[in-house]
Amino acid sequence: MRTRESFRARFRRPFGADRFPPCLPGDRFARPRLPSVTPSGPVIAAVVCLLALASILPAEAGPGPVASDLLTTRVISLDGTWRLAPDPQNAGRDQKWYLAPRGEAKETKVPWIIQDAFGDYHGVAWYWREFTPPANPHAGGRCLLRFWAVDYAAEVWLNGVRVGQHEDGEEPFSFDVTDAVRADRPNLLAVRVLNPTNEPIDGITLNHTPHGIKVMPYQAGRNWNKGGICDSVELLLAPRARVEDVFVRGDWKSGQVRIQADLRNDAGKDAPAKLDFVIAPARSGSTVASARLERTLAPGVTRVETTLRVPGHRLWELNDPQLYRLSLRVAEDGSASCDERSVRFGFRDFRFERGCFRLNGRRIYLRCSHTTNCCPVGLEMPHDPDLLRRDLLNVKVMGFNAIRFIDGVAKRYQLDLCDEIGLMVYEESYAAWLMENSPQMPQRYDRSVSSMVRRDRNHACVTIWGLLNETHEGPVFRQAVGFLPRLRELDDSRMVLLNSGRWDAAGGGRLMRQQIPSVAFWAWMHQSEPWVGHNPTAETVRALGITWPGKTLALHPGPAGEYSVVRWKAPADGKCEVTAEFATIAERATTDVHVLHKGRSVFAGGINMGDGGPRARFAGAVDVRAGDTVDFAVGYGNGSYGADSTSLTLTIRGPGGKAYDAAADFDPARNGTGCWSYGQFDPGPTPRSDTFRPYTRDKVEAVGSLSNPGSREWQDVLDDRHPYQRVPHTAAIIQFLRTTGGGDKPLFLSEYGIGSAVDLVRVVRLYEQIGKGQTMDARFYRDRRDEFLADWKRWRMDEAFARPEEFFRQSLSRMAAQRLLGINAIRSNAGVVGHSVTGTVDQVMCGEGLTTTFRELKPGTVDALADAFAPLRWCLFVEGPNVYRGGKVHVEAVLANEDALAPGNYPAVFRVAGPAARVWERRVTVEIPPRSAKDEAPLATLVLAEDVPLDGPPGRYRFLGNFERGAAAGGGEAEFFVYDPPAQAGGQVTLWGQDAELAAWLTKVGIRTRVADQAQAGDPAGNEVIVACGKVPAPGGAEAMARLTQRVRQGATAIFLTPAVFSDGKDATALLPLERKGRLMNLPSWLYHKDEWAKDHPVFAALPAGGLMDYLVYRDIIPDTVFADLDAPAEAVAGANNAAVGYSSGLLVAVYRVGQGRIVLNTLRVRENLGANPVADRLLLNMIRYAQSPGPATRPAR
C-alpha cells in the first residue's frame, strides 16, 4: 500500500491505531477505547472522571520536520481463525505436519490458548494459518514475521521452509521470512508450540522454565498450566533500513529527553540515512521538539543516541498523567521508503529516599494491589478484553496508586491504560516465581527479565521492576542478585525490587535478638525467623505478644513454613526416656509439633489445632544407637505465619542414666558441639530430618531489598514482608499489624489481605451463560459447588440461609469490613510506608480478590477500600470488643496523614455512643507543626489513648472520631458490644473430667456440680446434663468413655466442651462415641478462610445467629478446627465451609442421638475464653439450658 501523506500530516492526524506501525520490542501504539465496564453505584462517576482524565490534555505547539512523501512499513495482522491440533506423541516434526493441517485439527482463534479447544491437554500442539500477502513495495525490502508472545517454545515454518525457533513464553520475537514468503499467492504458516509438562519434551520441563505458578496436576492457589500463541501475530513488509527498537528517558527536572535507537540495515553494505526525531504531547500532536540526524548505517544493527529538550515540560503525575510521544523516521538516502516508529513516554521520577517512596520528589504512601491476570475460560487471556481494563479502573477508583503484575508481564494494552489514567505499575516476569534450578536457569532467567524490560521500558506508568517473589536462598535468588548490572544496561531509570517478601536469608530486617535482647537466640544471621531461643533469666519476659517464662526454651517456625528444630544426638547405644511438652507462649500459637527418631515420626501433635489445646505432650522410650538423632520440630501449623512462639520443656534420660535438659543445657555460643544442636527443616507437609540445617552465626552478606534509579547496587534501606495473619484477627494480631516493622528500616508490606469465598453457585452459572460450562476451570468450580450443595442438604443449611446463594452473598459482603479492619491497623503503623493488597481479583481459583473472577464487584468493597486508603484518616481501636456492663474498654485514635494537612491546629472530638445516648466524650487539638523537607511528619500519630468505663444498657456501641473544622478525615468509627452479666442459672451438671476452673465458674453462675464418679450406674440418667472437659477421669481412655456413653444411652445429654477428650494419644477421634468416627480437621483461616455459620438455635440464644457468624462478636470464639467426615447429625447447629481455596468443610457444634440421650460436639473456643468473654459465657450457659430441655424428635437427613 502506497502512502502519499507527509510525515507532518501523519503526525497531526487524530489519535488512531493506524497512525504508526507497532514495533518490536518497544511500545505499541493502540487506539484508546472506552471500556465497556458497567459498574454501579459510586463507581460510575469515578470511572467517568478517569476516562475524562485519560482523554483531555492541553495541546502545545512547536516546529515539525520537513514534509516528504515516502512509502512506510506495512503491518498485516494474522490474528483471527487458525487451525489447531494436539501432537501427544511429538511426531509432527518427523511426519512433516508443517506441510498441511491435520484432519483432526479444530478451528481456534489467535491469540488464545490451546486448552480451550483441547481441554486438559499439555505438550506439543500445532497451529496453521493460510494468508495471501501483497508484494513488498520497498526496493530490497524485507518481510518479517512477528510473534508478540508464544507460550512456551515455538518452531515456525512458512510454506514448508523452517524459518526459526524461539524459547520463552513472554518475549516478542520475529523472523525474516523474505525468502520463504510468496507474494499474491496463498501461504501456509505452521507453528509448533510446546506447552511444557512435568515430563521432558525436547529436554524441557515445566518447572525448569520461567512459568510463574503454573502447576500440574492442578491445585487451587496455583495457575493452570496453559500455553499457545498468546499474543498477536503480524507480517511486516518493511524497507531494508528500519527501526528495530527505541528507548526514551525523560529527565523530570530538566525536560531533557535521552533517546536510544537501534537501527537495522539489511542492504549488505553501508547505507547513508536520515533520521527524523519529533516530540509532541501524545494527545495533541503539536511538535514541541525535533531534530534531524544524518548517519551511515553499517550492515546489521547500529545504535544511535541523541538528546532533545522539551520546553515547559509537564510531569506524569497520578492525578495528571501527562504523556508525550516520540516519533522516529529513518530513510535511506535516495530511497522512496522509510520506516517509522512511535513511542509514548513521560517525565517522572519514582524512588525510595529519606525513608519513603517518592514520586517526582513528593512523598507518597504506596497503595498497590497485585494481579496474576487470571481470567475465566482463557485463564490468563480474557474472553472479553475489557475484563483486564476493569481491574485497572476498579483499583484506581478504590484509591490505589499502583498495581503489581505478580505472575507474568502485563498485557500491552493494560500498560497503555495505566499510562493514561495515572496508575503506577510494579511488574514481574514469569521467572520471578517458583522457577527451579537447572543448567539452563541462568540463561532462561536473564532472558525472561530482559525481555520484560525491553518490551515495557518506555511506559511512564512502569515505575518498579520486580525480580523475584517469595524465593528462598539458592541459585535462582543469587542469579537475581547478580542480574542488576545487566538490568542497568537495559534501563537505569527505574526502581528495582529484589525479592518480594524476602524469603531469602539475606534480607536483613530487625532480628529477634535486637527486639528481645535479654533472650539468647540461634537463628540465621540476617533473618528474623525461624529461631530457637532461651530465656536465661528468672524473670518472665513480655514482648511482641509473647509471655516467655524464665529458664525456658522456645521455638518459632519460619515465614515460608520452615520448621524450627532442636536436635539431640545419642552419645551411646541403649534406651532413652524422653519427656517433651510443647506449649504456646504467644497469645495463641497455632503450630504443629513433632518428635522424630532418625527421621521417623514417633509423635505428632498440634498446638491449638486439631484435637490439641495450648499444650502437647510426649513421653516415651526410644531405643537409640550412638549417633542417632532425635528431633523436636515446630511448624507453622495452619499456614498462618506469625504469633507462633512455642515453648519446649524437654528432658532425656539417656543410656546409662545420664540426664539431659534442653533448657539447662542451652549453649548460646556454640551450636552442635555437644549432644544438642539447633536448626531448621525445609518447608513441607511433613518434617524431613534429612533437610536439617544448623543455624550459624556466619556473617552472610546482607543484600538490600531495592535499587533506586541510577544505582547499580542493592540498597539496604527498606524491609519487605508478607505478614498474612489468621482470620478473624484477634487483639494480638491487630497489635502485631500496628507495631510490626523493619527495625531501623521502614517496612513495605508487599502482600497482605483477607479474601472471601468464591461464589460457587453464581460463577458456575456465569460460565454456562457464555457457553463455556465445560472448560477446565468451569469444571473445577462445578465440582466444588456440588460438594457444597451436598453439605447444604446433609446439614440442613436452609435453616440458616434462605438459599445457597445467600451463603456466598454474605461471605462476599463481610469481606469489606475485614479488609477495612486490617488496613485500619496497618495505616496506624508509622513504620509502614506502603502496602500491596492481596489481591486485585479472585485469581488462582481462589477468593482472594477485591472483585470476582468475572470482575463483578463484591458488596461494600469499593467503599471500604476508598475509606481505608484515604490520605487523611482516623484509625480507631477498641479492646475488647465484647465486655460486661460495668467494665471498661480501652480506646485509641491514630491519625494517618499522608501530608494532607497544612501546619496548624485542628480541633477533634471523640465519642462513645451506645444504644440510647452518648456515654463518653473527649475533645483534643491536633497540632500539625511546620516541617522541612528533611524533617517530615510521621505517616501515623497516636492522638488519644484512654480507658472508658461503661455502665450503659447492653447492645451495640460505637467509638467515633472526627475533626470539628479544617479537615475531613476518613475512618473514624469502631464498634463493640456490651452485655449484662449472666443471671444465676440454677440446676445441676455432672462434670466429667478434671477442670477446677470450670467447676468454679459454674458455681459462680449458680449451677450445682458433681463429679462423674458421684453419678452411680443405677442413678436415673434421663435429665442428667454432663459437661465433659479437662483431664479424662479414672480409669481413663476407652473405659471411661464407655461409662459416659452408657449414661448417654440411658437418656443423659453430654456436652463435650473440647474435642481433646476423644483422643487416645494417636487418633484424635478414637474415643468419639459414634459409629463413624470422622476426624478433626483444620480449615483454612488466613487470606483464604472458611466461613463459619450458626443457626438460630437455643445454643445461640440472645446471640447473633441465623447466617454467617459475626466476626466482631465471635472473634475470639471461632476455632480453626472442625469435625469432618461424620454422618449427618440430628442437629447441625454451627459449621464452617471453606469455599475460598478449593473446598473443605466441617461442623463446629452438632447434636447427635446416642440411644435415648444426646451428645453435643463442640470445637468453638468456649472453654479457652470462659470467664473472660461474655460470648463464651453465654454459649456455655445456652448449651446447658439446651441440654436441660427435652430433645426434639430426630429428623432424617435430607
PEQUI-V905240 format. One record per helix or strand of 2 or more residues. SS is the DSSP state (2 for helix, 1 for strand). FROM is the first residue (numbers start at 1). LEN is the number of residues. If there is no record, write none. Layout:
[[SS;FROM;LEN] [SS;FROM;LEN]]
This chain:
[[2;7;5] [2;43;13] [1;74;4] [1;80;7] [2;97;3] [1;106;5] [2;114;4] [1;123;10] [1;142;6] [1;150;2] [1;153;6] [1;161;7] [1;173;4] [1;186;10] [2;206;3] [1;214;2] [1;223;2] [1;228;2] [1;233;6] [1;241;10] [1;256;10] [1;271;11] [1;287;11] [1;300;10] [1;315;2] [1;324;9] [1;339;7] [1;350;4] [1;356;4] [1;362;3] [1;366;6] [2;386;12] [1;402;4] [2;412;10] [1;424;5] [2;430;3] [2;441;16] [1;462;8] [2;475;8] [2;484;7] [1;495;6] [2;512;4] [1;519;5] [1;531;5] [1;541;3] [1;546;3] [1;552;5] [1;563;7] [1;574;11] [1;591;7] [1;600;8] [1;615;10] [1;629;7] [1;646;8] [2;655;3] [1;659;3] [1;676;6] [2;689;3] [1;693;2] [1;706;2] [1;718;4] [2;731;9] [1;745;8] [2;760;10] [2;776;19] [2;797;3] [2;804;24] [1;832;6] [2;861;8] [1;872;8] [1;882;3] [1;888;10] [1;904;10] [1;918;11] [1;940;10] [1;955;9] [1;970;2] [1;973;7] [1;988;5] [2;996;9] [1;1008;4] [2;1012;3] [1;1025;4] [2;1037;13] [1;1053;4] [2;1059;4] [1;1079;4] [1;1091;4] [2;1098;3] [1;1107;2] [1;1121;4] [1;1131;8] [1;1144;11] [1;1157;6] [2;1166;4] [2;1174;15]]
